[in-house]
Amino acid sequence: MAFPDNLRRVRLGQFLSQAELARRSGVHALTVTRLEAGHTAPSTRTVRALAQALGISPSELATPEEVAEADLRHRQRAIRQITD
């Protein structure tokens, strides 16, 4: 199961709204919405914050490969911004 599905399943299983999860985790509500929709990939920091707010292990939300790929894309964007 992919990260968006895992996040939604766990959040709904705890009867939390996206807004409440955002408040508890410190992750912006729009980011939670975009993550669940699969429009963006989570950073390591985001996975940890969401997992902590949900009381679960980060590995229950995302595979190491998903997080590593998202971190790489984030770094590539940062480098492009610096070099542009």
ABEGO torsion letter per residue (X at the ends): XBAAAAAAAAAAAAGBBAAAAAAAAGBBAAAAAAAAAGABBBBAAAAAAAAAAAGBBAAAABBAAAAAAAAAAAAAAAAAAAAX
